[in-house]
Amino acid sequence: MTRSRQLHLGAFMRPVSLHTGAWRFPGAAPDANFNFALIKRFAQRLEAARFDAFFMADHLAVLNMPIDTLKRSHTVTSFEPMTLLSALAAVTERLGLIATSSTTFDEPYHVARRFASLDHLSGGRAGWNLVTTSNPEAARNFGLDEHVEHGERYHRAREFYDVVTGLWDSWADDAFVRDVERGVYFEPEKLHVLDHKGEHLSVRGPLNIARPVQGWPVVVQAGSSEAGRQLAAETADAVFTAQPNLAEGKRFYADVKARLEPLGRARDHLKILPGAFVVVGSSLDEAQHKRAELDRYVHYDSGIASLSIALGHDVSHLDPDGPLPEIPESNASRSARQRVVDWAREEGLTVRQLAQRIGGYSGLEMVGTPVSIADQMEQWLVEEGSDGFNVMFPFLPGGLDDFVDQVVPELQRRGIFRREYEGSTLREHLGLPRPANRFFAA
Amino acid sequence: MTRSRQLHLGAFMRPVSLHTGAWRFPGAAPDANFNFALIKRFAQRLEAARFDAFFMADHLAVLNMPIDTLKRSHTVTSFEPMTLLSALAAVTERLGLIATSSTTFDEPYHVARRFASLDHLSGGRAGWNLVTTSNPEAARNFGLDEHVEHGERYHRAREFYDVVTGLWDSWADDAFVRDVERGVYFEPEKLHVLDHKGEHLSVRGPLNIARPVQGWPVVVQAGSSEAGRQLAAETADAVFTAQPNLAEGKRFYADVKARLEPLGRARDHLKILPGAFVVVGSSLDEAQHKRAELDRYVHYDSGIASLSIALGHDVSHLDPDGPLPEIPESNASRSARQRVVDWAREEGLTVRQLAQRIGGYSGLEMVGTPVSIADQMEQWLVEEGSDGFNVMFPFLPGGLDDFVDQVVPELQRRGIFRREYEGSTLREHLGLPRPANRFFAA
């Protein structure tokens, strides 16, 4: 008997919530950003529920918003991901630990070394979310006035990846013999000096840390552009996507998976994991009410600004309590715009409600009962829209507890999510091979 | 009654040992570099003994040695300090956590953010050992063929320090009100945008993390040059020095402390902590025998290379088992050279024994009984050679256990080392004030 394909679940975490108003929700923890005791509890609950990974969201700047919007945002202060995940490594046993790190504003030697260190500290549970960073506010924190151009960023990212993985291969897996008798700590022929000199980077090596437990930490990417998809197909172990519905999810899935074979990669060796904002209720009504309650905490100023962006028109002059009028076509993404308009029509939302919905969280959502959410997840899996999800909890700790206590058991009952970890590394959880060392035969 | 001046004790750690041959010593843990369980035990023992801090040694490269020497060195592979100390933060409660970070090969936004994060994760126990990095091997790992010139490095370091501390002051201590009712997460007037544009650095800010628990993490420096001393007097909370004996220690202490008053700084607010390699025995003979045994594990090739450097002459042709002949004057530091020659004469060492002594560890050492070591430490304290020590254990875990079990109780009995922590932050352990925020009155 073949086992059904299995869902992979990451928890995409901002310790307060991804939802901009959630910190005000009754029972939420507005200070979770600086409450390591709470985050530790979250991670341990995710591990008890057999999640693949804890995935820490990140930015290299305070987000660029007008101060009157910014002052309402809990995103302005957060633990730095590598330090946070290292601390979590010490208080968990199996949970994967994925951090974002930029190829535009960091050095490959630092990045290779830190992820190798996290991988050793955690016994093989590290993941690197490779981002090229498009935020101009970040550029200004790193001595650049203008942001680096998109194509240039991708070229550097590709070279950066080659250097980082090359540094991870500095030592053969069995280099460190620690032979007390002979006084030989490592075998010299098992050390490789990279000596990389490329277009963007010049890095000698070797890395001053043994090859990671996983060979290479898991490499995650998030780009959806043509260049991003191709970079992912060439280099990623997992893609964190933002397709807003199953139809778009299936198109993305088919496109990226089709890029693998020509590159000599197995279809199963790149996992596609869209983000999903999951709100659980005991009935559909209750879940929808919970989502609406959350949105009520989004300040109108923040919401209307987000709505204007989504529609491609300034709609701040509209009556907040009236319905959304006809809005002319614009430069905004047509599918995103249509989705907003459809929401307003189908649910009879006022401009205020719509603004708060968009301002709260506007990506893929699953709002319903444990059974209906499991149905949706199973459908994405069976119809090849994804290999699992990066789950976003609407508020912490309640939203996490709802998912872990109610949705996970339903997925397990259906045989599409593990009841026990079978391996100990993140690669093993995700069903990914351990990369061979390019400089040394196994 | 005034209490005696108190010793401050840091543990300057390479998880195997600072001594190059110690990994071969019976009972040593040659794999401690990659054994987090062991390092965690070390940290917890240090905390139980009320040490001020765990100080992680670091380099940004595999050290530049001939491969036949390098292959005998346990320094080639080590955890990265920020990830290691973050993991230790999760399994300790009071112990300070000091990591080295370079101003030459890193970005101030990253450095400010990571140390702030470690400070929040640990409840105010982070320390930044600010180094300018003079290792040319490191330069080549960061895209530079030539090493940055000394004066240039110090100018950048000074500006880097200003930017990092400026970023730490991005938010007033009471900026985050998290007012659920009003929907205000922080008070906008309590946010400062640094907008630094200097000779070497351009950094906008603000930092995307709240002001550290300690205001600023403790800043440690190690430079002994004129520029290094001045930078320390202007900016450091503690200096990690390498004076090889009490006479030189007193000169350094007097020099650096005298620089404080003209800068408007209190004499007590800069702690001077030399490194001390401590070997404990139940008799002087036993301790010296232990040191000699350790040195026996230093490979002759490594030792003779170190001895040649110390003497300023290639002495590799000498009979290893003969005495040290007269060696002409050279460019080597006279005091270091004289010390080596004195050792050979006073202890009747052969060339081999001398080479292994120098190759093993050649800085300040305290080799003796718990009482004689406590005598030495007390003398340094009373005669103003130091405010304490960065203790280096000859081998782990035995050397650490000896110090904790035998020397610490003797220091406590004399009333010059704490029996309990009185505060919870590293600043409190060191008796240092919490810096005011330069942009906001308290």
Interface residues (C-beta under 8 A of the other chain):
Chain A: G21 W23 R24 P30 D31 F34 F36 K40 H59 L60 A61 V62 I67 D68 L70 K71 R72 S73 H74 V76 T77 S78 F79 E80 M82 T83 L84 S86 A87 L88 A89 A90 V91 F105 D106 E107 Y109 H110 R113 R114 A116 S117 L118 H120 L121 E137 R140 N141 F142 G143 D145 W171 F176 R178 V180 G183 V184 Y185 F186 E187 P188 L191 L201 S202 V203 R204 G205 P206 L207 N208 I209 A210 Y297 H299
Chain B: G21 W23 R24 P30 D31 F34 F36 K40 H59 L60 A61 V62 I67 D68 L70 K71 R72 S73 H74 V76 T77 S78 F79 E80 M82 T83 L84 S86 A87 L88 A89 A90 V91 F105 D106 E107 Y109 H110 R113 R114 A116 S117 L118 H120 L121 E137 R140 N141 F142 G143 D145 W171 F176 R178 V180 G183 V184 Y185 F186 E187 P188 L191 L201 S202 V203 R204 G205 P206 L207 N208 I209 A210 Y297 H299
